[in-house]
Amino acid sequence: MSDTIAAVATARGKGAIGVVKISGAAAGSIAAVITRETMVPRVARYLDFFTADGVMLDRGIALFFAAPHSYTGEDVLELQAHGNPHVLDQLLAVALQNGARQARPGEFTERAFLNNKLDLAQAEAVADLIESNSAEAARAAVRSLSGDFSKRVETITSTLVELRVYIEAALDFAEEEIDFLRDDALTTKLKQLDSLIDDTLQRATNGCALREGLTVVIVGEPNVGKSSLLNCLTQQETAIVTDIAGTTRDVLREHIVIDGLPVRLVDTAGIRDTEDKVEREGVRRAREQMQTADLILAIGTAGTDAIPAMHDIELPDIEILKVFNKADLAPGIQPADGLAISAKTGQGIEDLREAIKRKAGVEQSTEGAFMARRRHLNALHQVRLHVQTANTHLLETAAGELAAEELRAAQLQLNLITGAFSADDLLGEIFGRFCIGK
């Protein structure tokens, strides 16, 4: 991290403003070359920008942040020029010619993490905020970026440390007649900790669902209303709807948002045996889409059991929700297993939306969710398992040594979330997915 990095921080293309960022020890000297001025930290200057040969490139705003009071913790120069790619490329070239190198994807944020300006969960939230697909997802990312998720993890960690100290101290004085490990306050504290972990896990699960979204594939026999349901959920005439069986021949995809949850809807051809070559290809594609679904809506007709058989299709642990359409034609009939809806009248559609949320793991409102990734959820699941096992050891066998070891293992899992302990290959994978310039 002794070298200086530079990159265009705004998206490619023409715009009103484009930003070039430079971070490292040479940022100040590069600023002197480009602006022909001595920059004052944290003061915006409206200046001419030059090449090293004195050719004027543009006129814009220059901002200099002296270490450690910057995003990366290093000297940082930001040049806000007109958003023409040629101008920005020339400014970047001047920086590269005067001591900087091209930044790798995510390297600015990686330096912020390595310089203790952000922990790992906050650093990941930067990319999640940029890539958010809904207002709710953006708010969840801001909560994680501002440290809400990290503070919750720190609270769990400090409680774990407190319990470890208590248990290990009790082990050191095992010859005393008082059995500290049988203290009701200890088991109560463990149960409270388990409850705190559960709440954190649910918030993180909601945030992960907001980040990743859900792929929902609509399948069924011809003429059961699959395309009508797609149109109903998207609230637009996306698919052609007729009373002719087999109207849909190809795969149709639409994106909707259900209370902040991004959902990718996939409408498919009706599943049936057919001699029609085009329709047969549609059926093949429908089966193919089912393999990659997070949730399958198996559509049938209300008042019947006409749900397409799935036993002849290999589905790798994919949730299936039975939905009986055309409930307006069979009033009062409620299926024992599934939902009754009417894509024509809107009956039961709100219940269907809630069911889709539940299948994504989203419970009630996403308000208060932390933006989280799959690795965070895996770590929290492991933490809960270790804490529950520790509680079992204390209640059933008073095995303090085993309980203390479980709590130590739980603490290591929490450290993986915030980056208190992280392998280099994990860091490379995380920051390598960022955009260049961030």
Order of alpha helices (4+ residues) and beta strands (2+ residues): beta-beta-alpha-beta-beta-beta-alpha-beta-alpha-alpha-alpha-alpha-alpha-beta-alpha-beta-beta-alpha-beta-beta-beta-alpha-alpha-alpha-alpha
